[in-house]
Amino acid sequence: MPRFLLSVLVLSALLGPARAGGGTTPGAAFAPPSLPPGPVRDLKLAADPQGRLILAVITDAGQAESGRGTFTARRVGAWQWQGQSWQPLGGVLNYDQPRPAANLNLALDDQGTPLLVWNENYGDNDVVVFRAWTGGAWTDWAERYLGISSPQAAKTRAVVARSGEPVLVWGENVREGVGTLLTLRRWQGGEWLRSAPLSGPRGYPRQPALALDARGVATVAWLEGDVAAAQVLVARQDGARWTRLGGPLSHAGRRYLAAPRLVLDPQGRPIVAWLEDTGGRDTLFVSRWTGARWSSLGGAISRDFALAPALVLDAKGQPVLAWTEERGSLGRIFLARWTGAAWTVSGPLNRDPSQDARSPALAAEPSGTVVLGWREAVGGVYQAQLRRFGP
């Protein structure tokens, strides 16, 4: 074999997944809606069954005063792409203004009903609040709030929607002793009903990811164990019980793990992405449940320090990932698509590669296209960016 060809093959093996991009940026940029002035602090995307995009954002709304001092007020809003233009879904969605707002969740049910969940801060504690867009207006679900200053204060959550209603995995401190519990919550009869805990409290279960199958049966992935010696566990609801799917997920045993993400493929099999410490670098991995065991989808997907992954399935049922990679303090956005045999990686996708970018979000459209959103510093202010990728 010629020496130069051997060198090319060795270099390709060392580089791992194929990376598109180079001198050109793949995908087609398109303009986000006209957002309220102020930096974008959080951003989520989804696409309904008709292909209409929903964009939800949290933006700064200036400084405000409370009895405890000055704080940054924030607004929650949502927009729908209707083929030619963005249309607002209502106005400012906060239940109370001015308030800090954070930790945005956006979920759509099978009919495309958008559901938004976020935290509003009330001085000493965050209250988690809910709204759904139905009948041309947002519901007033102020009474459904969760998370008040008490031993049951919320620590973590994952949210999906079914039949216009939220379903969530909720984290809370135990009433006595130490530890936390994760339970599935559904709103019924004017109250939140709990499932049995997914795991015992002393393992400190945390960072859940949630998916429902066509029958509404829940599958949950979560972290458990010490921060530096954790594992990703997956369980499926079985009546009033939870059944574990295989053993723990990781490539090198217990170590620092973070940010599990979960989707169900067209056969209802879980696909899980997570971050794992590899040589001091948080690296992105993915595995699929075969029905009997976990099978890796490729190897390490990211190269630099990865964070904030997003995971969806495209119209063919193949996983698509987006994430941020850090070099120093600079965040760069990447996208990866599973071909059925390997990952094709595109990036960095920043509008300006010299500017910091964060909060990647994904939506898969029925046409086969995928929309990637993120927030990026433009003139020192984080603004929303959108890019569409073909099938």
C-alpha positions as MATLAB code, in Angstrom:
seq = 'MPRFLLSVLVLSALLGPARAGGGTTPGAAFAPPSLPPGPVRDLKLAADPQGRLILAVITDAGQAESGRGTFTARRVGAWQWQGQSWQPLGGVLNYDQPRPAANLNLALDDQGTPLLVWNENYGDNDVVVFRAWTGGAWTDWAERYLGISSPQAAKTRAVVARSGEPVLVWGENVREGVGTLLTLRRWQGGEWLRSAPLSGPRGYPRQPALALDARGVATVAWLEGDVAAAQVLVARQDGARWTRLGGPLSHAGRRYLAAPRLVLDPQGRPIVAWLEDTGGRDTLFVSRWTGARWSSLGGAISRDFALAPALVLDAKGQPVLAWTEERGSLGRIFLARWTGAAWTVSGPLNRDPSQDARSPALAAEPSGTVVLGWREAVGGVYQAQLRRFGP';
ca = [
       0.000    0.000    0.000;
       1.414    3.464   -0.847;
       2.779    5.250    2.206;
       0.652    8.364    1.691;
      -2.553    6.281    1.505;
      -1.622    4.417    4.676;
      -1.108    7.768    6.422;
      -4.549    8.967    5.303;
      -6.221    5.798    6.621;
      -4.451    6.039    9.982;
      -5.393    9.696   10.328;
      -9.033    8.940    9.489;
      -9.159    6.240   12.160;
      -7.699    8.587   14.751;
     -10.188   11.338   13.965;
     -13.198    9.069   14.631;
     -16.619   10.157   13.311;
     -16.746   11.962    9.985;
     -17.069   15.711   10.375;
     -18.744   17.798    7.706;
     -18.353   21.525    7.460;
     -14.801   22.665    6.904;
     -14.840   25.874    4.895;
     -18.640   25.890    4.535;
     -21.442   25.598    7.057;
     -24.003   22.882    6.237;
     -27.706   23.465    6.535;
     -29.703   26.560    5.655;
     -30.043   29.430    8.119;
     -33.415   31.066    8.558;
     -34.471   33.976   10.699;
     -36.008   33.462   14.129;
     -39.024   35.546   15.144;
     -38.610   39.112   16.301;
     -37.949   38.487   19.984;
     -38.310   40.951   22.849;
     -35.176   43.033   23.476;
     -32.677   41.533   25.883;
     -30.369   38.534   25.863;
     -31.827   35.069   25.184;
     -31.234   32.906   28.279;
     -32.933   29.654   27.277;
     -34.335   28.228   24.047;
     -36.366   25.131   23.121;
     -37.701   23.765   19.798;
     -40.311   21.212   18.745;
     -42.277   20.313   15.593;
     -45.902   19.184   15.553;
     -47.250   16.347   13.332;
     -48.084   18.880   10.592;
     -44.492   20.133   10.609;
     -45.191   23.471   12.280;
     -42.262   24.542   14.400;
     -42.683   25.801   17.933;
     -39.947   27.993   19.421;
     -39.989   28.876   23.125;
     -37.510   31.253   24.740;
     -36.656   33.007   27.976;
     -35.284   36.524   27.532;
     -34.026   39.127   29.987;
     -36.482   41.920   30.737;
     -34.341   44.416   32.644;
     -33.706   44.993   36.315;
     -36.437   44.980   38.940;
     -36.630   45.614   42.677;
     -37.979   43.372   45.397;
     -37.960   43.573   49.161;
     -34.724   41.568   49.033;
     -32.875   43.677   46.483;
     -32.395   43.994   42.726;
     -32.893   41.064   40.361;
     -33.005   40.410   36.598;
     -36.572   39.959   35.413;
     -37.147   37.490   32.584;
     -39.965   36.823   30.111;
     -41.219   33.487   28.785;
     -42.685   33.455   25.267;
     -43.501   31.097   22.375;
     -43.882   31.388   18.589;
     -45.133   29.092   15.816;
     -43.740   28.932   12.262;
     -46.689   28.908    9.879;
     -44.929   28.306    6.574;
     -44.094   31.917    5.712;
     -43.664   33.705    9.013;
     -43.474   33.328   12.774;
     -46.648   34.019   14.731;
     -46.636   34.631   18.486;
     -48.591   32.220   20.663;
     -50.031   34.696   23.093;
     -47.894   37.278   24.862;
     -45.679   37.059   27.930;
     -46.455   33.766   29.672;
     -45.122   34.413   33.176;
     -47.788   34.088   35.829;
     -46.285   37.005   37.730;
     -44.168   39.908   36.505;
     -41.518   40.986   37.052;
     -39.999   37.657   38.101;
     -36.846   35.671   37.434;
     -37.559   32.682   35.164;
     -35.357   29.716   34.235;
     -35.202   25.995   33.342;
     -37.540   25.923   30.359;
     -39.208   22.713   29.115;
     -41.210   22.425   25.869;
     -43.152   19.276   24.995;
     -45.801   18.426   22.373;
     -48.428   15.703   22.657;
     -49.440   13.453   19.747;
     -51.847   16.110   18.458;
     -49.190   18.826   18.560;
     -50.507   20.649   21.645;
     -47.574   22.667   23.051;
     -46.850   22.425   26.769;
     -44.435   24.772   28.541;
     -42.913   24.322   31.994;
     -40.494   26.683   33.717;
     -39.346   27.979   37.084;
     -40.493   31.316   38.490;
     -38.567   32.518   41.522;
     -40.394   33.901   44.543;
     -37.615   35.284   46.688;
     -36.340   32.246   48.534;
     -37.560   29.419   46.317;
     -38.399   28.435   42.760;
     -41.959   27.519   41.860;
     -42.382   25.272   38.809;
     -45.362   26.353   36.691;
     -47.235   24.931   33.681;
     -49.195   26.149   30.654;
     -50.607   24.440   27.523;
     -51.679   26.136   24.262;
     -55.185   24.891   23.559;
     -58.156   26.465   21.822;
     -56.074   29.460   20.775;
     -55.052   30.434   24.306;
     -52.756   29.391   27.120;
     -54.266   27.520   30.040;
     -54.265   29.086   33.467;
     -52.766   26.292   35.544;
     -51.436   28.415   38.376;
     -52.835   25.949   40.936;
     -50.696   23.133   39.553;
     -47.429   24.704   40.648;
     -44.793   22.479   42.231;
     -41.774   23.243   44.371;
     -42.236   25.265   47.498;
     -39.687   25.928   50.245;
     -39.945   22.651   52.189;
     -38.188   19.261   52.435;
     -40.189   18.327   49.328;
     -38.754   21.194   47.262;
     -38.097   20.203   43.644;
     -34.547   19.365   42.708;
     -34.872   18.000   39.183;
     -37.420   17.083   36.504;
     -38.112   15.737   33.015;
     -41.325   16.612   31.139;
     -43.392   15.132   28.299;
     -46.992   15.725   27.179;
     -49.884   13.326   26.623;
     -53.483   14.217   25.687;
     -52.795   17.868   26.426;
     -51.529   17.157   29.933;
     -48.035   17.188   31.452;
     -46.357   13.993   32.617;
     -43.139   14.468   34.529;
     -40.476   12.749   36.544;
     -39.965   14.769   39.682;
     -37.096   14.826   42.148;
     -37.582   15.485   45.814;
     -35.865   15.116   49.159;
     -37.067   12.302   51.399;
     -39.215   13.361   54.343;
     -36.940   11.702   56.869;
     -33.268   10.852   56.700;
     -31.101   11.699   53.693;
     -31.322   11.133   49.979;
     -33.634   11.919   47.081;
     -36.429   10.163   45.222;
     -37.564   10.237   41.613;
     -41.252    9.585   40.973;
     -43.506    9.861   37.936;
     -46.215   12.515   38.334;
     -49.533   12.833   36.497;
     -52.262   15.414   37.121;
     -55.532   13.673   37.996;
     -58.562   14.707   40.005;
     -57.112   18.100   40.845;
     -53.827   16.815   42.262;
     -50.454   15.378   41.288;
     -50.425   11.610   41.664;
     -47.089    9.864   42.320;
     -45.788    6.553   41.097;
     -43.579    4.278   43.148;
     -39.995    5.626   43.303;
     -37.668    4.587   40.517;
     -34.896    3.829   42.981;
     -33.952    4.057   46.634;
     -33.033    7.473   48.038;
     -29.461    6.788   49.156;
     -28.196    6.439   45.599;
     -29.174   10.086   45.013;
     -31.005    9.500   41.702;
     -30.918   12.657   39.578;
     -30.986   14.179   36.072;
     -33.913   12.142   34.697;
     -34.933   11.828   31.055;
     -38.461   10.644   30.186;
     -40.272    9.193   27.161;
     -43.758    7.685   26.672;
     -44.668    4.983   24.173;
     -47.880    4.980   22.123;
     -49.805    3.486   25.071;
     -48.516    6.124   27.487;
     -46.139    3.724   29.269;
     -43.154    5.592   30.679;
     -39.466    4.822   30.228;
     -36.975    6.790   32.331;
     -33.192    7.155   32.240;
     -31.375    8.757   35.159;
     -28.070    9.106   36.978;
     -27.349    7.380   40.249;
     -24.325    7.160   42.562;
     -21.568    9.458   43.724;
     -20.690   12.373   41.460;
     -17.316   10.870   40.507;
     -18.602    7.264   40.386;
     -22.049    7.407   38.807;
     -23.999    5.187   36.429;
     -26.858    5.671   33.961;
     -29.841    3.458   34.710;
     -32.965    2.878   32.582;
     -36.318    1.496   33.714;
     -39.746    0.984   32.165;
     -43.039    1.304   33.989;
     -44.670   -2.082   34.601;
     -48.022   -1.421   36.215;
     -47.253   -0.041   39.664;
     -43.622   -1.182   39.456;
     -40.488   -0.266   37.509;
     -38.504   -2.857   35.549;
     -34.828   -2.187   34.842;
     -33.673   -2.547   31.234;
     -30.302   -4.257   31.298;
     -27.397   -3.095   33.381;
     -25.868    0.344   33.897;
     -24.723    2.322   30.877;
     -21.146    3.563   30.597;
     -18.059    2.717   28.559;
     -15.631    2.403   31.452;
     -17.557    1.572   34.626;
     -18.496    4.003   37.363;
     -17.093    7.477   36.776;
     -18.316   11.039   36.279;
     -21.414   10.920   34.067;
     -23.903   13.632   33.168;
     -26.883   14.706   31.096;
     -28.663   11.487   30.062;
     -31.073   12.007   27.144;
     -33.733    9.517   26.032;
     -35.940    8.838   22.996;
     -37.910    5.758   21.887;
     -37.366    4.426   18.371;
     -40.326    3.393   16.146;
     -40.294   -0.076   17.807;
     -40.465    1.520   21.266;
     -36.834    0.684   22.105;
     -34.974    3.289   24.153;
     -32.008    5.164   22.719;
     -29.930    6.896   25.391;
     -27.229    9.554   25.028;
     -25.024   10.694   27.891;
     -21.779   12.448   28.762;
     -18.922   10.434   30.264;
     -15.535   11.471   31.586;
     -12.901   10.150   29.170;
      -9.377   11.203   30.037;
     -10.614   14.304   31.849;
     -12.917   15.317   28.997;
     -16.723   14.984   29.014;
     -17.446   12.873   25.933;
     -20.747   12.059   24.245;
     -21.870    8.423   23.784;
     -25.096    6.749   22.606;
     -26.547    3.243   23.091;
     -29.728    1.532   21.885;
     -31.750   -1.146   23.725;
     -32.094   -4.193   21.454;
     -34.808   -5.801   23.571;
     -32.241   -7.912   25.412;
     -29.142   -5.748   25.923;
     -27.586   -2.333   25.331;
     -25.717   -1.906   22.044;
     -23.396    1.039   21.400;
     -24.115    3.276   18.405;
     -20.560    4.007   17.372;
     -17.937    5.164   19.858;
     -17.095    8.604   21.183;
     -18.994   11.242   19.195;
     -17.529   14.490   20.539;
     -13.862   15.556   20.668;
     -13.534   18.532   22.993;
     -15.311   19.077   26.322;
     -18.986   18.381   25.506;
     -22.065   19.625   27.344;
     -25.811   20.232   26.986;
     -26.706   17.463   24.497;
     -30.071   17.399   22.711;
     -31.475   14.197   21.156;
     -34.362   13.574   18.714;
     -35.373   10.997   16.106;
     -35.654   12.044   12.477;
     -38.516   10.987   10.193;
     -36.711    7.697    9.436;
     -36.425    6.862   13.123;
     -32.678    7.550   13.278;
     -31.183    9.517   16.182;
     -29.921   13.061   15.735;
     -27.739   14.810   18.313;
     -26.731   18.397   18.962;
     -24.373   19.619   21.657;
     -21.919   22.313   22.687;
     -18.161   21.696   22.675;
     -15.952   23.981   24.723;
     -12.428   25.087   23.996;
     -11.445   27.247   26.900;
     -14.535   29.367   27.527;
     -15.731   29.345   23.907;
     -18.768   27.219   23.135;
     -19.218   25.772   19.637;
     -22.344   24.012   18.336;
     -22.202   20.577   16.650;
     -24.763   18.277   15.021;
     -24.495   14.501   14.425;
     -26.803   12.175   12.471;
     -26.773    8.387   12.694;
     -26.789    6.816    9.229;
     -27.594    3.324   10.520;
     -23.895    2.438   10.581;
     -21.987    5.552   11.687;
     -22.303    9.138   12.872;
     -21.921   12.010   10.427;
     -20.851   15.071   12.409;
     -21.255   18.684   11.246;
     -19.700   21.685   12.894;
     -18.837   23.998   14.357;
     -22.099   25.601   13.263;
     -21.833   28.942   15.043;
     -22.886   31.949   13.022;
     -19.487   33.337   14.005;
     -17.002   30.658   15.163;
     -15.196   33.265   17.265;
     -18.313   33.902   19.392;
     -19.676   31.837   22.263;
     -22.734   29.628   21.548;
     -24.910   27.673   24.008;
     -28.241   25.878   24.564;
     -28.607   23.679   21.454;
     -32.170   22.486   20.762;
     -33.530   20.169   18.061;
     -36.814   19.569   16.263;
     -37.461   16.828   13.677;
     -39.954   17.698   10.943;
     -42.177   15.074    9.231;
     -40.568   15.951    5.882;
     -37.282   14.496    7.124;
     -35.571   17.808    7.777;
     -34.122   18.671   11.180;
     -34.071   22.153   12.703;
     -31.303   23.162   15.076;
     -31.601   26.171   17.356;
     -29.159   27.730   19.786;
     -28.254   31.046   21.379;
     -25.074   32.845   20.345;
     -23.329   36.018   21.415;
     -23.812   38.767   18.813;
     -22.314   42.088   19.784;
     -22.059   40.856   23.354;
     -25.759   39.854   23.557;
     -27.024   36.271   23.220;
     -29.448   35.984   20.284;
     -31.433   33.048   18.880;
     -30.027   31.255   15.829;
     -31.812   28.670   13.654;
     -30.581   26.336   10.924;
     -32.442   23.666    8.909;
     -30.758   20.468    7.680;
     -32.124   18.369    4.829;
     -33.081   14.683    5.103;
];
